[in-house]
Amino acid sequence: MAAPGILVANAGFGQLRFRKITMSDARQDAHRLIDRMPETQLSALVGLLETIVDPVASALRNAPVDDEPESEEEKQAVAEARAWLQRNGGKGIPHEEAMRRLGLE
């Protein structure tokens, strides 16, 4: 069985040549290309790579700041939660216990 890889086209002197590269080769090619980039383009590339690797973190990082004022209801809920935590030694409910209480074990 052939090793997994990517088929890459190289154009040169009027010819189109294909070669199969392994993932290790692809990583080396990526590093080689990054090393050739001007410094001014690196931050854009880093942003793109971060989005590919961890799209949720990227979306959170780029989300607008929540500047909506906290409602009285929200303030009361936070105060109740803090009081509950203080009464229970500053510890929340372990995940397994919460799942059991909700009947989702």
Long-range contacts (C-beta under 8 A, 24 or more apart in sequence): none
